[in-house]
């Protein structure tokens, strides 16, 4: 079985399938495991997934150690302070775990490799040719290979989805915001403390990482789809992204100059629209989708990681329990997971401009059981 995408969804599925006797091959476009990115949350039922994978201990060891947060106005004045919760992780006294995305991927990759999954880095799927017995996958670098099934776990801008289902704009719903993520030295001297600021249609969340030696910065700005569709500058290249973000960041009034310098020096800038993906079906023939590729809730939901982990478990169970009948497995996967996805996608739009209520998050994160 081929899994396209070596992120959270792909690595989790590879580990779960290998444990059940499958022989998954994961192909990842990047030359290795990706560094950088934001802190992510493992919540509710997703904690049970990492526990069943045997990595709950390492996940908890790598959790962020935030003491609280300050909310600032456009001039940098504190208007709210909390030591009970943060916008990124929710309540600090709960069981849910916040950790850096790259730490979680390394943990899941290690478990998948231990279970025997094959990983191919620095390559990507370029074509899929299906027949009744399998899928011939072509790659940018390696020669063609034949697989029984293909899973697109390759994120919001999924190549597998495009090849099997059609152009992204058919399935993408733009939420009116864009987000830039990058790392910097800890020039603010933050110690296990987050800063959140909103100034009109722009704002940021900043928190320290790696023992307070660096910052992870998320800068958001309001914008509709840019000229080339719902996934605008994500296709235009890193320097165009940097110029776009610098242009919007120039409107900040507090710490503008140091943030602009950090942006200019950042080696890991990513910038993308806040987008949800909605498809009537997640499978076509012998190809199915997992995580953001099939049902991206957007980072505004705070539940993308948990959806990926739970989805991987549900899909692995369905494939293992259907005696080789991929049609029955894909149907069972969708039937069980779709209600969970709908509740979690709704978190992103419940409170425009702010987080969903604690009650809604609590209900959504636990709205499924792993055992059918």
C-alpha positions as CSV (number, residue, x, y, z in Angstrom):
1,X,0.0,0.0,0.0
2,X,1.2,3.5,-0.9
3,X,0.8,6.4,1.5
4,X,1.6,9.8,0.0
5,X,2.7,12.2,2.7
6,X,5.1,11.7,5.6
7,X,3.5,14.0,8.1
8,X,1.3,13.2,11.1
9,X,-1.5,11.4,9.2
10,X,0.9,9.4,6.9
11,X,3.2,8.3,9.7
12,X,0.4,7.4,12.0
13,X,-1.3,5.3,9.4
14,X,1.9,3.6,8.4
15,X,2.6,2.6,11.9
16,X,-1.0,1.3,12.5
17,X,-1.1,-0.6,9.2
18,X,2.4,-2.2,9.6
19,X,1.3,-3.4,13.1
20,X,-1.7,-5.1,11.5
21,X,0.4,-6.9,8.9
22,X,0.2,-4.6,6.0
23,X,3.3,-3.4,4.1
24,X,3.0,0.4,3.7
25,X,5.3,2.5,1.7
26,X,5.3,6.2,2.5
27,X,6.6,8.7,-0.1
28,X,7.4,12.2,1.1
29,X,8.2,15.2,-1.1
30,X,10.7,16.7,1.4
31,X,14.2,15.3,1.6
32,X,13.6,14.3,5.2
33,X,11.3,14.9,8.1
34,X,10.2,18.6,8.0
35,X,11.3,21.0,10.7
36,X,9.4,24.0,11.9
37,X,5.7,24.6,12.0
38,X,3.4,25.4,14.8
39,X,2.5,23.7,18.1
40,X,-0.3,21.2,17.6
41,X,-2.7,19.6,20.0
42,X,-3.5,15.9,20.7
43,X,-6.9,16.0,22.3
44,X,-9.7,13.7,23.5
45,X,-9.9,10.4,21.6
46,X,-6.6,11.2,19.7
47,X,-4.8,10.6,23.0
48,X,-6.1,7.1,23.0
49,X,-4.6,6.6,19.5
50,X,-1.1,7.6,20.5
51,X,-1.5,5.5,23.6
52,X,-2.4,2.4,21.5
53,X,0.6,3.2,19.3
54,X,2.8,3.1,22.4
55,X,4.0,6.7,22.1
56,X,1.9,8.5,24.7
57,X,4.9,8.7,27.0
58,X,7.2,10.4,24.4
59,X,4.3,12.7,23.3
60,X,3.8,13.8,26.9
61,X,7.6,14.3,27.4
62,X,7.7,16.7,24.5
63,X,4.7,18.7,25.5
64,X,5.0,22.5,25.6
65,X,5.4,23.9,29.2
66,X,3.3,27.1,28.9
67,X,2.5,28.9,32.1
68,X,-0.1,31.1,30.5
69,X,-0.7,33.9,28.0
70,X,-1.1,37.6,27.6
71,X,-3.5,39.2,25.1
72,X,-2.3,42.6,23.8
73,X,-4.0,45.5,22.0
74,X,-2.4,47.0,18.9
75,X,-0.1,49.2,20.9
76,X,1.2,46.2,22.9
77,X,-0.7,46.9,26.1
78,X,-1.9,43.8,28.0
79,X,-5.7,43.7,28.0
80,X,-6.1,40.1,29.3
81,X,-3.9,37.6,31.1
82,X,-4.6,33.9,31.9
83,X,-2.7,31.3,33.8
84,X,-5.6,28.8,33.3
85,X,-5.6,28.4,29.5
86,X,-4.0,29.5,26.3
87,X,-5.6,30.0,22.8
88,X,-3.3,27.4,21.3
89,X,-3.7,24.6,23.8
90,X,-6.9,25.2,25.8
91,X,-6.9,24.5,29.6
92,X,-3.4,24.0,31.0
93,X,-4.6,21.6,33.7
94,X,-6.3,19.2,31.3
95,X,-5.1,15.9,29.9
96,X,-4.8,17.2,26.3
97,X,-1.2,17.6,25.1
98,X,0.3,20.4,23.1
99,X,3.7,19.8,21.4
100,X,5.6,21.0,18.4
101,X,4.5,19.5,15.1
102,X,8.1,18.4,14.2
103,X,8.4,16.6,17.5
104,X,5.2,14.7,16.9
105,X,6.2,13.7,13.4
106,X,9.6,12.4,14.6
107,X,7.9,10.3,17.3
108,X,5.3,8.8,14.8
109,X,8.0,8.3,12.1
110,X,10.1,6.4,14.6
111,X,7.3,4.1,15.6
112,X,6.3,3.5,11.9
113,X,9.9,2.6,11.1
114,X,10.1,0.3,14.0
115,X,7.0,-1.5,12.8
116,X,8.6,-2.0,9.4
117,X,7.1,0.7,7.2
118,X,9.1,1.8,4.2
119,X,9.9,5.5,3.8
120,X,11.0,7.2,0.5
121,X,12.0,10.8,0.9
122,X,12.6,13.4,-1.8
123,X,10.0,12.1,-4.2
124,X,6.3,12.6,-5.0
125,X,3.4,10.9,-6.8
126,X,2.9,12.4,-10.3
127,X,0.4,10.0,-11.8
128,X,-2.0,7.2,-10.8
129,X,-3.4,4.6,-13.2
130,X,-6.0,2.4,-11.7
131,X,-7.4,-0.9,-12.8
132,X,-9.5,-3.7,-11.1
133,X,-6.4,-5.2,-9.4
134,X,-4.3,-2.3,-8.3
135,X,-2.8,1.2,-8.9
136,X,0.2,2.0,-11.0
137,X,1.9,5.0,-9.3
138,X,4.4,7.1,-11.1
139,X,6.9,9.3,-9.3
140,X,9.0,12.4,-10.1
141,X,12.3,10.6,-9.3
142,X,11.8,6.8,-8.9
143,X,10.5,4.4,-11.5
144,X,6.8,3.4,-11.5
145,X,5.5,0.9,-8.8
146,X,2.3,-1.0,-8.5
147,X,0.3,-1.0,-5.2
148,X,-2.9,-2.5,-4.1
149,X,-4.2,0.7,-2.6
150,X,-3.2,4.4,-2.4
151,X,-3.9,6.8,0.5
152,X,-3.5,10.5,0.0
153,X,-2.2,11.9,3.3
154,X,-0.4,14.7,1.7
155,X,-2.1,17.7,3.2
156,X,-4.3,20.6,2.2
157,X,-2.7,20.8,-1.3
158,X,-2.9,17.1,-1.9
159,X,-1.4,15.8,-5.2
160,X,-3.3,12.5,-4.7
161,X,-6.6,14.3,-4.4
162,X,-5.9,16.4,-7.5
163,X,-4.9,13.3,-9.5
164,X,-7.8,11.1,-8.4
165,X,-10.6,13.7,-7.8
166,X,-9.8,16.8,-9.7
167,X,-8.6,20.4,-9.0
168,X,-8.4,21.7,-5.5
169,X,-10.8,24.6,-6.1
170,X,-13.7,22.2,-6.4
171,X,-13.3,21.2,-2.8
172,X,-11.7,24.2,-1.0
173,X,-13.7,26.7,1.1
174,X,-11.6,29.8,1.9
175,X,-12.3,31.2,5.4
176,X,-11.1,34.7,4.7
177,X,-7.8,34.6,6.5
178,X,-4.2,33.6,5.7
179,X,-1.5,32.4,8.2
180,X,2.3,32.7,8.0
181,X,4.4,30.5,10.3
182,X,8.1,30.9,11.0
183,X,10.8,30.5,13.7
184,X,13.1,33.1,15.2
185,X,15.5,33.7,18.0
186,X,13.8,34.6,21.3
187,X,14.2,38.3,20.9
188,X,11.3,39.0,23.2
189,X,12.8,37.0,26.1
190,X,9.6,35.0,26.6
191,X,9.7,32.2,29.2
192,X,7.0,29.6,28.8
193,X,4.5,32.4,28.1
194,X,2.5,33.2,25.0
195,X,1.6,36.6,23.5
196,X,-1.5,37.1,21.3
197,X,-2.2,40.4,19.6
198,X,-4.9,41.5,17.2
199,X,-4.9,44.9,15.4
200,X,-7.8,45.3,13.0
201,X,-7.5,42.6,10.3
202,X,-4.0,41.5,11.3
203,X,-2.5,39.8,14.4
204,X,-0.1,37.2,15.7
205,X,0.4,34.5,18.3
206,X,4.0,34.1,19.6
207,X,5.3,31.5,22.0
208,X,8.8,30.2,22.9
209,X,10.1,26.7,22.0
210,X,13.1,24.5,22.5
211,X,13.7,25.5,26.1
212,X,12.8,29.2,25.4
213,X,15.7,29.5,23.0
214,X,13.5,30.3,20.0
215,X,10.1,31.6,19.1
216,X,7.4,30.2,16.9
217,X,5.5,33.0,15.3
218,X,2.1,32.7,13.6
219,X,1.1,35.9,11.8
220,X,-2.5,36.1,10.4
221,X,-4.1,38.5,8.1
222,X,-7.6,38.9,6.6
223,X,-7.7,38.4,2.9
224,X,-10.0,36.8,0.3
225,X,-8.6,34.4,-2.3
226,X,-5.7,36.0,-4.2
227,X,-5.7,36.1,-8.0
228,X,-4.9,32.4,-8.7
229,X,-7.7,30.9,-6.6
230,X,-8.3,29.5,-3.1
231,X,-4.6,28.4,-2.6
232,X,-3.0,31.7,-3.8
233,X,0.6,32.4,-2.8
234,X,1.2,28.9,-1.6
235,X,1.9,28.2,-5.3
236,X,4.0,31.3,-5.9
237,X,7.2,30.5,-4.1
238,X,8.9,31.3,-0.8
239,X,10.2,34.7,-1.7
240,X,6.8,35.9,-3.0
241,X,5.3,34.6,0.3
242,X,7.9,36.5,2.2
243,X,7.2,39.7,0.4
244,X,3.4,39.3,0.8
245,X,3.7,38.7,4.6
246,X,6.2,41.6,5.0
247,X,3.7,43.9,3.2
248,X,0.9,42.9,5.6
249,X,3.1,42.9,8.7
250,X,4.2,46.4,8.0
251,X,0.8,47.6,9.3
252,X,1.7,46.3,12.9
253,X,2.3,49.0,15.5
254,X,4.0,46.9,18.2
255,X,7.3,45.2,17.6
256,X,6.9,45.7,13.8
257,X,10.7,46.2,13.1
258,X,11.9,43.2,15.0
259,X,9.2,41.0,13.6
260,X,10.1,42.1,10.0
261,X,13.8,41.4,10.6
262,X,12.9,37.9,12.0
263,X,10.7,37.3,9.0
264,X,13.5,38.3,6.6
265,X,15.9,35.9,8.3
266,X,13.5,33.0,8.8
267,X,14.6,29.8,7.0
268,X,11.3,28.0,7.5
269,X,8.6,30.4,6.5
270,X,5.3,28.8,5.3
271,X,2.2,30.8,4.3
272,X,-1.2,29.5,3.4
273,X,-4.9,30.4,3.4
274,X,-7.2,29.2,6.1
275,X,-9.1,26.7,4.1
276,X,-11.4,23.8,4.7
277,X,-11.7,20.8,2.3
278,X,-15.1,19.2,1.7
279,X,-15.7,16.2,-0.5
280,X,-18.9,14.2,-1.0
281,X,-16.7,11.0,-0.9
282,X,-13.2,10.4,0.3
283,X,-12.5,7.4,-2.0
284,X,-12.4,6.8,-5.7
285,X,-11.7,3.2,-6.7
286,X,-8.6,2.1,-4.9
287,X,-7.6,5.6,-3.8
288,X,-8.7,7.2,-0.6
289,X,-7.9,10.4,1.4
290,X,-6.8,10.9,5.0
291,X,-6.4,14.0,7.2
292,X,-6.2,17.4,5.6
293,X,-6.2,15.9,2.1
294,X,-9.8,14.8,2.6
295,X,-11.3,16.9,5.3
296,X,-9.0,19.8,6.4
297,X,-10.7,21.7,9.2
298,X,-8.1,24.5,9.0
299,X,-5.9,25.5,12.0
300,X,-8.7,27.7,13.2
301,X,-10.4,24.6,14.5
302,X,-7.3,23.4,16.5
303,X,-8.3,19.9,15.6
304,X,-6.4,19.0,12.5
305,X,-3.9,16.8,14.3
306,X,-6.5,15.0,16.2
307,X,-8.6,14.4,13.1
308,X,-5.5,13.0,11.4
309,X,-4.7,10.6,14.2
310,X,-8.2,9.4,14.8
311,X,-8.8,9.1,11.0
312,X,-5.7,7.0,10.7
313,X,-6.9,4.6,13.4
314,X,-10.4,4.3,11.9
315,X,-9.0,3.7,8.4
316,X,-6.5,1.1,9.6
317,X,-9.2,-0.8,11.5
318,X,-11.5,-0.7,8.5
319,X,-8.9,-2.1,6.2
320,X,-7.9,-4.8,8.7
321,X,-11.5,-5.8,9.3
322,X,-12.8,-6.1,5.8
323,X,-10.9,-9.1,4.5
324,X,-9.3,-7.4,1.6
325,X,-12.5,-5.8,0.3
326,X,-11.3,-2.2,-0.1
327,X,-14.7,-0.9,-1.1
328,X,-16.3,-2.1,2.1
329,X,-13.3,-0.8,4.1
330,X,-13.5,2.7,2.6
331,X,-17.3,2.8,3.1
332,X,-16.9,1.8,6.7
333,X,-14.1,4.4,7.2
334,X,-16.3,7.2,5.9
335,X,-19.4,6.1,7.7
336,X,-17.7,6.1,11.1
337,X,-15.5,9.2,10.7
338,X,-17.7,11.7,8.9
339,X,-19.8,12.8,11.9
340,X,-16.6,13.3,13.9
341,X,-15.2,15.4,11.1
342,X,-18.3,17.6,10.8
343,X,-18.3,18.5,14.4
344,X,-14.6,19.4,14.4
345,X,-14.7,21.4,11.2
346,X,-17.5,23.4,12.7
347,X,-15.1,24.6,15.5
348,X,-13.3,26.8,12.9
349,X,-16.4,28.9,12.1
350,X,-18.3,28.9,15.4
351,X,-16.7,32.1,16.6
352,X,-15.2,34.2,13.7
353,X,-12.1,36.0,14.9
354,X,-11.7,33.9,18.0
355,X,-11.5,30.4,19.5
356,X,-14.5,28.1,19.8
357,X,-16.1,27.6,23.2
358,X,-14.6,25.1,25.6
359,X,-17.9,23.3,25.6
360,X,-17.8,22.9,21.8
361,X,-14.2,21.7,21.8
362,X,-14.9,19.2,24.6
363,X,-17.9,17.8,22.7
364,X,-16.1,17.6,19.4
365,X,-12.8,16.1,20.6
366,X,-14.6,13.1,22.2
367,X,-17.4,12.6,19.6
368,X,-16.2,9.1,18.5
369,X,-15.0,5.9,20.0
370,X,-12.1,4.0,18.5
371,X,-13.7,0.6,18.7
372,X,-16.7,0.2,16.4
